[in-house]
Amino acid sequence: MIPQHAHCQVCGKAVKYGEAFCSEKCKKEYEEWMRKRRRMQLFLYAMIALIIIVYMLMIFSRSS
Ligand SMILES: [Zn+2]
């Protein structure tokens, strides 16, 4: 019987059940990836907001 285990979220190595990473290195790598992802999401939201603002300005400048 195989004991309950999980896989490292980064490299896929088998780890103890309840643990997400096999090493500190993988944990740091995952945190770095999450930070990058969050930054990317913020950037996308900023772009969307910018597009809406420009669009609104175009509508207002045309109607006046
Ligand atoms: Zn790992």
N, CA, C, O and the ligand as a Tripos MOL2 file, in Angstrom:
@<TRIPOS>MOLECULE
protein
  257   255    65     0     0
PROTEIN
NO_CHARGES

@<TRIPOS>ATOM
      1 N           0.8390   -1.2070    0.0000 N.3       1 MET1
      2 CA          0.0000    0.0000    0.0000 C.3       1 MET1
      3 C           0.8740    1.2580    0.0000 C.2       1 MET1
      4 O           1.8420    1.3530    0.7550 O.2       1 MET1
      5 N           0.5230    2.2050   -0.8460 N.am      2 ILE2
      6 CA          1.2980    3.4560   -0.9140 C.3       2 ILE2
      7 C           0.7910    4.4200    0.1720 C.2       2 ILE2
      8 O          -0.4050    4.7000    0.2380 O.2       2 ILE2
      9 N           1.6850    4.9200    1.0080 N.am      3 PRO3
     10 CA          1.2450    5.8850    2.0340 C.3       3 PRO3
     11 C           0.7530    7.1750    1.3940 C.2       3 PRO3
     12 O           1.1910    7.5350    0.3020 O.2       3 PRO3
     13 N          -0.1420    7.8620    2.0600 N.am      4 GLN4
     14 CA         -0.6900    9.1030    1.5190 C.3       4 GLN4
     15 C           0.4350   10.1050    1.2900 C.2       4 GLN4
     16 O           1.2500   10.3560    2.1780 O.2       4 GLN4
     17 N           0.4660   10.6520    0.1270 N.am      5 HIS5
     18 CA          1.4940   11.6410   -0.1580 C.3       5 HIS5
     19 C           0.9610   12.6730   -1.1420 C.2       5 HIS5
     20 O          -0.0920   12.4880   -1.7520 O.2       5 HIS5
     21 N           1.7050   13.7580   -1.2830 N.am      6 ALA6
     22 CA          1.3370   14.8060   -2.2270 C.3       6 ALA6
     23 C           2.5140   15.0450   -3.1560 C.2       6 ALA6
     24 O           3.5550   14.3990   -3.0320 O.2       6 ALA6
     25 N           2.3460   15.9730   -4.0840 N.am      7 HIS7
     26 CA          3.4470   16.2970   -4.9900 C.3       7 HIS7
     27 C           3.8310   17.7560   -4.8660 C.2       7 HIS7
     28 O           2.9870   18.6330   -4.6800 O.2       7 HIS7
     29 N           5.1270   17.9910   -4.9750 N.am      8 CYS8
     30 CA          5.6440   19.3570   -4.9200 C.3       8 CYS8
     31 C           4.9460   20.2030   -5.9940 C.2       8 CYS8
     32 O           4.8370   19.7830   -7.1460 O.2       8 CYS8
     33 N           4.4750   21.3930   -5.6080 N.am      9 GLN9
     34 CA          3.7510   22.2710   -6.5330 C.3       9 GLN9
     35 C           4.6470   22.7990   -7.6420 C.2       9 GLN9
     36 O           4.1560   23.2620   -8.6720 O.2       9 GLN9
     37 N           5.9520   22.7330   -7.4370 N.am     10 VAL10
     38 CA          6.8830   23.3190   -8.4020 C.3      10 VAL10
     39 C           7.5000   22.2400   -9.2920 C.2      10 VAL10
     40 O           7.3960   22.3200  -10.5160 O.2      10 VAL10
     41 N           8.1350   21.2410   -8.6980 N.am     11 CYS11
     42 CA          8.8710   20.2710   -9.5190 C.3      11 CYS11
     43 C           8.1610   18.9230   -9.6240 C.2      11 CYS11
     44 O           8.5620   18.0840  -10.4300 O.2      11 CYS11
     45 N           7.1130   18.6970   -8.8240 N.am     12 GLY12
     46 CA          6.3320   17.4720   -8.9640 C.3      12 GLY12
     47 C           6.8620   16.2820   -8.1830 C.2      12 GLY12
     48 O           6.3040   15.1880   -8.2660 O.2      12 GLY12
     49 N           7.9440   16.4840   -7.4190 N.am     13 LYS13
     50 CA          8.4820   15.4070   -6.5980 C.3      13 LYS13
     51 C           7.4860   15.0210   -5.5140 C.2      13 LYS13
     52 O           6.7290   15.8650   -5.0330 O.2      13 LYS13
     53 N           7.4850   13.7680   -5.1330 N.am     14 ALA14
     54 CA          6.6010   13.3190   -4.0670 C.3      14 ALA14
     55 C           7.0500   13.9050   -2.7270 C.2      14 ALA14
     56 O           8.2260   13.8510   -2.3680 O.2      14 ALA14
     57 N           6.0880   14.4600   -2.0040 N.am     15 VAL15
     58 CA          6.3860   15.0190   -0.6820 C.3      15 VAL15
     59 C           5.4190   14.4360    0.3370 C.2      15 VAL15
     60 O           4.4290   13.8040   -0.0310 O.2      15 VAL15
     61 N           5.7030   14.6470    1.6080 N.am     16 LYS16
     62 CA          4.8240   14.1870    2.6740 C.3      16 LYS16
     63 C           3.4310   14.7710    2.4960 C.2      16 LYS16
     64 O           3.2760   15.9030    2.0370 O.2      16 LYS16
     65 N           2.4350   14.0030    2.8570 N.am     17 TYR17
     66 CA          1.0530   14.4720    2.7400 C.3      17 TYR17
     67 C           0.8550   15.7290    3.5820 C.2      17 TYR17
     68 O           1.2550   15.7670    4.7460 O.2      17 TYR17
     69 N           0.2410   16.7530    3.0000 N.am     18 GLY18
     70 CA          0.0120   18.0010    3.7160 C.3      18 GLY18
     71 C           1.0670   19.0490    3.4240 C.2      18 GLY18
     72 O           0.9020   20.2180    3.7710 O.2      18 GLY18
     73 N           2.1550   18.6310    2.7830 N.am     19 GLU19
     74 CA          3.1940   19.5890    2.4220 C.3      19 GLU19
     75 C           3.0760   19.9190    0.9460 C.2      19 GLU19
     76 O           2.7590   19.0570    0.1260 O.2      19 GLU19
     77 N           3.3340   21.1860    0.6140 N.am     20 ALA20
     78 CA          3.1430   21.6200   -0.7670 C.3      20 ALA20
     79 C           4.4380   21.6400   -1.5670 C.2      20 ALA20
     80 O           4.4070   21.6150   -2.7980 O.2      20 ALA20
     81 N           5.5800   21.6850   -0.8780 N.am     21 PHE21
     82 CA          6.8640   21.8080   -1.5810 C.3      21 PHE21
     83 C           7.8800   20.8410   -1.0120 C.2      21 PHE21
     84 O           7.8170   20.4660    0.1580 O.2      21 PHE21
     85 N           8.8270   20.4390   -1.8650 N.am     22 CYS22
     86 CA          9.8360   19.4840   -1.4370 C.3      22 CYS22
     87 C          11.0100   20.1690   -0.7470 C.2      22 CYS22
     88 O          11.7270   19.5430    0.0340 O.2      22 CYS22
     89 N          11.2070   21.4600   -1.0350 N.am     23 SER23
     90 CA         12.3540   22.1550   -0.4540 C.3      23 SER23
     91 C          12.0700   23.6570   -0.3370 C.2      23 SER23
     92 O          11.0880   24.1680   -0.8760 O.2      23 SER23
     93 N          12.9620   24.3450    0.3870 N.am     24 GLU24
     94 CA         12.8420   25.8000    0.5180 C.3      24 GLU24
     95 C          12.9770   26.4660   -0.8560 C.2      24 GLU24
     96 O          12.3320   27.4750   -1.1440 O.2      24 GLU24
     97 N          13.8420   25.8650   -1.7030 N.am     25 LYS25
     98 CA         14.0860   26.4220   -3.0320 C.3      25 LYS25
     99 C          12.7890   26.4350   -3.8480 C.2      25 LYS25
    100 O          12.4650   27.4290   -4.4970 O.2      25 LYS25
    101 N          12.0570   25.3240   -3.8070 N.am     26 CYS26
    102 CA         10.8060   25.2480   -4.5570 C.3      26 CYS26
    103 C           9.7690   26.1990   -3.9680 C.2      26 CYS26
    104 O           8.9830   26.7940   -4.7050 O.2      26 CYS26
    105 N           9.7620   26.3460   -2.6500 N.am     27 LYS27
    106 CA          8.8170   27.2480   -2.0060 C.3      27 LYS27
    107 C           9.0750   28.6870   -2.4510 C.2      27 LYS27
    108 O           8.1500   29.4400   -2.7570 O.2      27 LYS27
    109 N          10.3520   29.0410   -2.4770 N.am     28 LYS28
    110 CA         10.7310   30.3960   -2.9100 C.3      28 LYS28
    111 C          10.3720   30.6040   -4.3740 C.2      28 LYS28
    112 O           9.8970   31.6730   -4.7560 O.2      28 LYS28
    113 N          10.5960   29.5920   -5.1840 N.am     29 GLU29
    114 CA         10.2870   29.6880   -6.6040 C.3      29 GLU29
    115 C           8.7900   29.9190   -6.8150 C.2      29 GLU29
    116 O           8.3760   30.7220   -7.6510 O.2      29 GLU29
    117 N           7.9980   29.1970   -6.0380 N.am     30 TYR30
    118 CA          6.5420   29.3240   -6.1270 C.3      30 TYR30
    119 C           6.0870   30.7180   -5.7030 C.2      30 TYR30
    120 O           5.2290   31.3270   -6.3430 O.2      30 TYR30
    121 N           6.6850   31.2200   -4.5970 N.am     31 GLU31
    122 CA          6.3260   32.5590   -4.1170 C.3      31 GLU31
    123 C           6.7050   33.6310   -5.1430 C.2      31 GLU31
    124 O           5.9830   34.6050   -5.3510 O.2      31 GLU31
    125 N           7.8490   33.4190   -5.7670 N.am     32 GLU32
    126 CA          8.3080   34.3600   -6.8020 C.3      32 GLU32
    127 C           7.3300   34.3580   -7.9720 C.2      32 GLU32
    128 O           6.9870   35.4100   -8.5110 O.2      32 GLU32
    129 N           6.8850   33.1580   -8.3590 N.am     33 TRP33
    130 CA          5.9370   33.0260   -9.4660 C.3      33 TRP33
    131 C           4.6090   33.7110   -9.1290 C.2      33 TRP33
    132 O           4.0080   34.3790   -9.9710 O.2      33 TRP33
    133 N           4.1600   33.5290   -7.8650 N.am     34 MET34
    134 CA          2.9090   34.1530   -7.4280 C.3      34 MET34
    135 C           3.0200   35.6770   -7.4540 C.2      34 MET34
    136 O           2.0880   36.3750   -7.8520 O.2      34 MET34
    137 N           4.1900   36.1820   -7.0170 N.am     35 ARG35
    138 CA          4.4140   37.6270   -7.0430 C.3      35 ARG35
    139 C           4.3340   38.1520   -8.4650 C.2      35 ARG35
    140 O           3.7110   39.1830   -8.7200 O.2      35 ARG35
    141 N           4.9630   37.4460   -9.3850 N.am     36 LYS36
    142 CA          4.9710   37.8540  -10.7910 C.3      36 LYS36
    143 C           3.5440   37.8550  -11.3430 C.2      36 LYS36
    144 O           3.1340   38.7620  -12.0680 O.2      36 LYS36
    145 N           2.8000   36.8030  -10.9720 N.am     37 ARG37
    146 CA          1.4320   36.6640  -11.4430 C.3      37 ARG37
    147 C           0.5660   37.8280  -10.9440 C.2      37 ARG37
    148 O          -0.2370   38.3910  -11.6880 O.2      37 ARG37
    149 N           0.7570   38.1760   -9.6460 N.am     38 ARG38
    150 CA         -0.0230   39.2630   -9.0600 C.3      38 ARG38
    151 C           0.2950   40.5860   -9.7610 C.2      38 ARG38
    152 O          -0.5880   41.3900  -10.0610 O.2      38 ARG38
    153 N           1.6170   40.7770  -10.0130 N.am     39 ARG39
    154 CA          2.0420   41.9990  -10.7070 C.3      39 ARG39
    155 C           1.4160   42.0750  -12.0880 C.2      39 ARG39
    156 O           0.9880   43.1420  -12.5270 O.2      39 ARG39
    157 N           1.3640   40.9390  -12.7720 N.am     40 MET40
    158 CA          0.7940   40.8600  -14.1060 C.3      40 MET40
    159 C          -0.6980   41.2010  -14.0610 C.2      40 MET40
    160 O          -1.2080   41.9120  -14.9270 O.2      40 MET40
    161 N          -1.3920   40.6810  -13.0320 N.am     41 GLN41
    162 CA         -2.8250   40.9570  -12.9040 C.3      41 GLN41
    163 C          -3.0630   42.4350  -12.6700 C.2      41 GLN41
    164 O          -3.9590   43.0290  -13.2700 O.2      41 GLN41
    165 N          -2.2470   43.0400  -11.7800 N.am     42 LEU42
    166 CA         -2.3730   44.4700  -11.5160 C.3      42 LEU42
    167 C          -2.1540   45.2710  -12.7890 C.2      42 LEU42
    168 O          -2.8640   46.2420  -13.0510 O.2      42 LEU42
    169 N          -1.1680   44.8600  -13.5770 N.am     43 PHE43
    170 CA         -0.8550   45.5260  -14.8300 C.3      43 PHE43
    171 C          -2.0510   45.4440  -15.7800 C.2      43 PHE43
    172 O          -2.4040   46.4300  -16.4270 O.2      43 PHE43
    173 N          -2.6740   44.2600  -15.8600 N.am     44 LEU44
    174 CA         -3.8280   44.0840  -16.7430 C.3      44 LEU44
    175 C          -4.9960   44.9570  -16.3040 C.2      44 LEU44
    176 O          -5.6670   45.5720  -17.1330 O.2      44 LEU44
    177 N          -5.2390   45.0080  -14.9740 N.am     45 TYR45
    178 CA         -6.3240   45.8490  -14.4600 C.3      45 TYR45
    179 C          -6.0660   47.3100  -14.7770 C.2      45 TYR45
    180 O          -6.9820   48.0430  -15.1470 O.2      45 TYR45
    181 N          -4.8130   47.7340  -14.6310 N.am     46 ALA46
    182 CA         -4.4360   49.1140  -14.9240 C.3      46 ALA46
    183 C          -4.6780   49.4320  -16.3900 C.2      46 ALA46
    184 O          -5.1640   50.5130  -16.7240 O.2      46 ALA46
    185 N          -4.3410   48.4920  -17.2660 N.am     47 MET47
    186 CA         -4.5460   48.6850  -18.6970 C.3      47 MET47
    187 C          -6.0350   48.8150  -19.0200 C.2      47 MET47
    188 O          -6.4340   49.6740  -19.8070 O.2      47 MET47
    189 N          -6.8440   47.9660  -18.4150 N.am     48 ILE48
    190 CA         -8.2970   48.0070  -18.6460 C.3      48 ILE48
    191 C          -8.8630   49.3490  -18.1820 C.2      48 ILE48
    192 O          -9.6650   49.9750  -18.8740 O.2      48 ILE48
    193 N          -8.4210   49.7790  -16.9830 N.am     49 ALA49
    194 CA         -8.8820   51.0570  -16.4490 C.3      49 ALA49
    195 C          -8.4880   52.1960  -17.3830 C.2      49 ALA49
    196 O          -9.2770   53.1050  -17.6400 O.2      49 ALA49
    197 N          -7.2650   52.1360  -17.8830 N.am     50 LEU50
    198 CA         -6.7530   53.1680  -18.7930 C.3      50 LEU50
    199 C          -7.5800   53.2250  -20.0740 C.2      50 LEU50
    200 O          -7.9190   54.3070  -20.5530 O.2      50 LEU50
    201 N          -7.9030   52.0580  -20.6230 N.am     51 ILE51
    202 CA         -8.6940   51.9840  -21.8550 C.3      51 ILE51
    203 C         -10.0780   52.5930  -21.6100 C.2      51 ILE51
    204 O         -10.5890   53.3350  -22.4490 O.2      51 ILE51
    205 N         -10.6840   52.2780  -20.4560 N.am     52 ILE52
    206 CA        -12.0070   52.8170  -20.1320 C.3      52 ILE52
    207 C         -11.9370   54.3400  -20.0110 C.2      52 ILE52
    208 O         -12.7980   55.0530  -20.5290 O.2      52 ILE52
    209 N         -10.9080   54.8280  -19.3250 N.am     53 ILE53
    210 CA        -10.7550   56.2810  -19.1370 C.3      53 ILE53
    211 C         -10.6010   56.9860  -20.4850 C.2      53 ILE53
    212 O         -11.2390   58.0090  -20.7340 O.2      53 ILE53
    213 N          -9.7490   56.4320  -21.3520 N.am     54 VAL54
    214 CA         -9.5230   57.0330  -22.6740 C.3      54 VAL54
    215 C         -10.8180   57.0170  -23.4840 C.2      54 VAL54
    216 O         -11.1460   57.9890  -24.1630 O.2      54 VAL54
    217 N         -11.5360   55.9280  -23.4070 N.am     55 TYR55
    218 CA        -12.8010   55.7670  -24.1200 C.3      55 TYR55
    219 C         -13.8260   56.8060  -23.6600 C.2      55 TYR55
    220 O         -14.5070   57.4330  -24.4710 O.2      55 TYR55
    221 N         -13.9170   56.9720  -22.3210 N.am     56 MET56
    222 CA        -14.8360   57.9570  -21.7450 C.3      56 MET56
    223 C         -14.4560   59.3630  -22.1840 C.2      56 MET56
    224 O         -15.3230   60.1570  -22.5490 O.2      56 MET56
    225 N         -13.1670   59.6720  -22.1490 N.am     57 LEU57
    226 CA        -12.7030   60.9950  -22.5600 C.3      57 LEU57
    227 C         -13.0680   61.2630  -24.0130 C.2      57 LEU57
    228 O         -13.4470   62.3800  -24.3650 O.2      57 LEU57
    229 N         -12.9550   60.2410  -24.8560 N.am     58 MET58
    230 CA        -13.2880   60.3860  -26.2660 C.3      58 MET58
    231 C         -14.7700   60.6820  -26.4320 C.2      58 MET58
    232 O         -15.1500   61.5280  -27.2420 O.2      58 MET58
    233 N         -15.6060   59.9890  -25.6700 N.am     59 ILE59
    234 CA        -17.0600   60.2010  -25.7590 C.3      59 ILE59
    235 C         -17.4030   61.6190  -25.3150 C.2      59 ILE59
    236 O         -18.1800   62.3130  -25.9710 O.2      59 ILE59
    237 N         -16.8070   62.0510  -24.1740 N.am     60 PHE60
    238 CA        -17.1220   63.3730  -23.6300 C.3      60 PHE60
    239 C         -16.6210   64.4770  -24.5210 C.2      60 PHE60
    240 O         -17.2920   65.4980  -24.6700 O.2      60 PHE60
    241 N         -15.4600   64.3020  -25.1180 N.am     61 SER61
    242 CA        -14.9010   65.3620  -25.9610 C.3      61 SER61
    243 C         -15.6940   65.4920  -27.2600 C.2      61 SER61
    244 O         -15.7240   66.5610  -27.8690 O.2      61 SER61
    245 N         -16.3260   64.4160  -27.6760 N.am     62 ARG62
    246 CA        -17.0870   64.4330  -28.9090 C.3      62 ARG62
    247 C         -18.4730   65.0790  -28.7100 C.2      62 ARG62
    248 O         -18.9820   65.7610  -29.6000 O.2      62 ARG62
    249 N         -19.0720   64.8510  -27.5240 N.am     63 SER63
    250 CA        -20.4370   65.3250  -27.2820 C.3      63 SER63
    251 C         -20.4830   66.8150  -26.9630 C.2      63 SER63
    252 O         -21.5340   67.4390  -27.1090 O.2      63 SER63
    253 N         -19.3500   67.4060  -26.5240 N.am     64 SER64
    254 CA        -19.3920   68.8050  -26.1290 C.3      64 SER64
    255 C         -19.0750   69.7400  -27.3010 C.2      64 SER64
    256 O         -19.0690   70.9600  -27.1340 O.2      64 SER64
    257 ZN         10.1160   20.7000   -5.5570 Zn       65 ZN65
@<TRIPOS>BOND
     1     1     2 1
     2     2     3 1
     3     3     4 2
     4     3     5 am
     5     5     6 1
     6     6     7 1
     7     7     8 2
     8     7     9 am
     9     9    10 1
    10    10    11 1
    11    11    12 2
    12    11    13 am
    13    13    14 1
    14    14    15 1
    15    15    16 2
    16    15    17 am
    17    17    18 1
    18    18    19 1
    19    19    20 2
    20    19    21 am
    21    21    22 1
    22    22    23 1
    23    23    24 2
    24    23    25 am
    25    25    26 1
    26    26    27 1
    27    27    28 2
    28    27    29 am
    29    29    30 1
    30    30    31 1
    31    31    32 2
    32    31    33 am
    33    33    34 1
    34    34    35 1
    35    35    36 2
    36    35    37 am
    37    37    38 1
    38    38    39 1
    39    39    40 2
    40    39    41 am
    41    41    42 1
    42    42    43 1
    43    43    44 2
    44    43    45 am
    45    45    46 1
    46    46    47 1
    47    47    48 2
    48    47    49 am
    49    49    50 1
    50    50    51 1
    51    51    52 2
    52    51    53 am
    53    53    54 1
    54    54    55 1
    55    55    56 2
    56    55    57 am
    57    57    58 1
    58    58    59 1
    59    59    60 2
    60    59    61 am
    61    61    62 1
    62    62    63 1
    63    63    64 2
    64    63    65 am
    65    65    66 1
    66    66    67 1
    67    67    68 2
    68    67    69 am
    69    69    70 1
    70    70    71 1
    71    71    72 2
    72    71    73 am
    73    73    74 1
    74    74    75 1
    75    75    76 2
    76    75    77 am
    77    77    78 1
    78    78    79 1
    79    79    80 2
    80    79    81 am
    81    81    82 1
    82    82    83 1
    83    83    84 2
    84    83    85 am
    85    85    86 1
    86    86    87 1
    87    87    88 2
    88    87    89 am
    89    89    90 1
    90    90    91 1
    91    91    92 2
    92    91    93 am
    93    93    94 1
    94    94    95 1
    95    95    96 2
    96    95    97 am
    97    97    98 1
    98    98    99 1
    99    99   100 2
   100    99   101 am
   101   101   102 1
   102   102   103 1
   103   103   104 2
   104   103   105 am
   105   105   106 1
   106   106   107 1
   107   107   108 2
   108   107   109 am
   109   109   110 1
   110   110   111 1
   111   111   112 2
   112   111   113 am
   113   113   114 1
   114   114   115 1
   115   115   116 2
   116   115   117 am
   117   117   118 1
   118   118   119 1
   119   119   120 2
   120   119   121 am
   121   121   122 1
   122   122   123 1
   123   123   124 2
   124   123   125 am
   125   125   126 1
   126   126   127 1
   127   127   128 2
   128   127   129 am
   129   129   130 1
   130   130   131 1
   131   131   132 2
   132   131   133 am
   133   133   134 1
   134   134   135 1
   135   135   136 2
   136   135   137 am
   137   137   138 1
   138   138   139 1
   139   139   140 2
   140   139   141 am
   141   141   142 1
   142   142   143 1
   143   143   144 2
   144   143   145 am
   145   145   146 1
   146   146   147 1
   147   147   148 2
   148   147   149 am
   149   149   150 1
   150   150   151 1
   151   151   152 2
   152   151   153 am
   153   153   154 1
   154   154   155 1
   155   155   156 2
   156   155   157 am
   157   157   158 1
   158   158   159 1
   159   159   160 2
   160   159   161 am
   161   161   162 1
   162   162   163 1
   163   163   164 2
   164   163   165 am
   165   165   166 1
   166   166   167 1
   167   167   168 2
   168   167   169 am
   169   169   170 1
   170   170   171 1
   171   171   172 2
   172   171   173 am
   173   173   174 1
   174   174   175 1
   175   175   176 2
   176   175   177 am
   177   177   178 1
   178   178   179 1
   179   179   180 2
   180   179   181 am
   181   181   182 1
   182   182   183 1
   183   183   184 2
   184   183   185 am
   185   185   186 1
   186   186   187 1
   187   187   188 2
   188   187   189 am
   189   189   190 1
   190   190   191 1
   191   191   192 2
   192   191   193 am
   193   193   194 1
   194   194   195 1
   195   195   196 2
   196   195   197 am
   197   197   198 1
   198   198   199 1
   199   199   200 2
   200   199   201 am
   201   201   202 1
   202   202   203 1
   203   203   204 2
   204   203   205 am
   205   205   206 1
   206   206   207 1
   207   207   208 2
   208   207   209 am
   209   209   210 1
   210   210   211 1
   211   211   212 2
   212   211   213 am
   213   213   214 1
   214   214   215 1
   215   215   216 2
   216   215   217 am
   217   217   218 1
   218   218   219 1
   219   219   220 2
   220   219   221 am
   221   221   222 1
   222   222   223 1
   223   223   224 2
   224   223   225 am
   225   225   226 1
   226   226   227 1
   227   227   228 2
   228   227   229 am
   229   229   230 1
   230   230   231 1
   231   231   232 2
   232   231   233 am
   233   233   234 1
   234   234   235 1
   235   235   236 2
   236   235   237 am
   237   237   238 1
   238   238   239 1
   239   239   240 2
   240   239   241 am
   241   241   242 1
   242   242   243 1
   243   243   244 2
   244   243   245 am
   245   245   246 1
   246   246   247 1
   247   247   248 2
   248   247   249 am
   249   249   250 1
   250   250   251 1
   251   251   252 2
   252   251   253 am
   253   253   254 1
   254   254   255 1
   255   255   256 2
@<TRIPOS>SUBSTRUCTURE
     1 MET1         2 RESIDUE 1 A MET
     2 ILE2         6 RESIDUE 1 A ILE
     3 PRO3        10 RESIDUE 1 A PRO
     4 GLN4        14 RESIDUE 1 A GLN
     5 HIS5        18 RESIDUE 1 A HIS
     6 ALA6        22 RESIDUE 1 A ALA
     7 HIS7        26 RESIDUE 1 A HIS
     8 CYS8        30 RESIDUE 1 A CYS
     9 GLN9        34 RESIDUE 1 A GLN
    10 VAL10       38 RESIDUE 1 A VAL
    11 CYS11       42 RESIDUE 1 A CYS
    12 GLY12       46 RESIDUE 1 A GLY
    13 LYS13       50 RESIDUE 1 A LYS
    14 ALA14       54 RESIDUE 1 A ALA
    15 VAL15       58 RESIDUE 1 A VAL
    16 LYS16       62 RESIDUE 1 A LYS
    17 TYR17       66 RESIDUE 1 A TYR
    18 GLY18       70 RESIDUE 1 A GLY
    19 GLU19       74 RESIDUE 1 A GLU
    20 ALA20       78 RESIDUE 1 A ALA
    21 PHE21       82 RESIDUE 1 A PHE
    22 CYS22       86 RESIDUE 1 A CYS
    23 SER23       90 RESIDUE 1 A SER
    24 GLU24       94 RESIDUE 1 A GLU
    25 LYS25       98 RESIDUE 1 A LYS
    26 CYS26      102 RESIDUE 1 A CYS
    27 LYS27      106 RESIDUE 1 A LYS
    28 LYS28      110 RESIDUE 1 A LYS
    29 GLU29      114 RESIDUE 1 A GLU
    30 TYR30      118 RESIDUE 1 A TYR
    31 GLU31      122 RESIDUE 1 A GLU
    32 GLU32      126 RESIDUE 1 A GLU
    33 TRP33      130 RESIDUE 1 A TRP
    34 MET34      134 RESIDUE 1 A MET
    35 ARG35      138 RESIDUE 1 A ARG
    36 LYS36      142 RESIDUE 1 A LYS
    37 ARG37      146 RESIDUE 1 A ARG
    38 ARG38      150 RESIDUE 1 A ARG
    39 ARG39      154 RESIDUE 1 A ARG
    40 MET40      158 RESIDUE 1 A MET
    41 GLN41      162 RESIDUE 1 A GLN
    42 LEU42      166 RESIDUE 1 A LEU
    43 PHE43      170 RESIDUE 1 A PHE
    44 LEU44      174 RESIDUE 1 A LEU
    45 TYR45      178 RESIDUE 1 A TYR
    46 ALA46      182 RESIDUE 1 A ALA
    47 MET47      186 RESIDUE 1 A MET
    48 ILE48      190 RESIDUE 1 A ILE
    49 ALA49      194 RESIDUE 1 A ALA
    50 LEU50      198 RESIDUE 1 A LEU
    51 ILE51      202 RESIDUE 1 A ILE
    52 ILE52      206 RESIDUE 1 A ILE
    53 ILE53      210 RESIDUE 1 A ILE
    54 VAL54      214 RESIDUE 1 A VAL
    55 TYR55      218 RESIDUE 1 A TYR
    56 MET56      222 RESIDUE 1 A MET
    57 LEU57      226 RESIDUE 1 A LEU
    58 MET58      230 RESIDUE 1 A MET
    59 ILE59      234 RESIDUE 1 A ILE
    60 PHE60      238 RESIDUE 1 A PHE
    61 SER61      242 RESIDUE 1 A SER
    62 ARG62      246 RESIDUE 1 A ARG
    63 SER63      250 RESIDUE 1 A SER
    64 SER64      254 RESIDUE 1 A SER
    65 ZN65       257 GROUP 0 **** ****
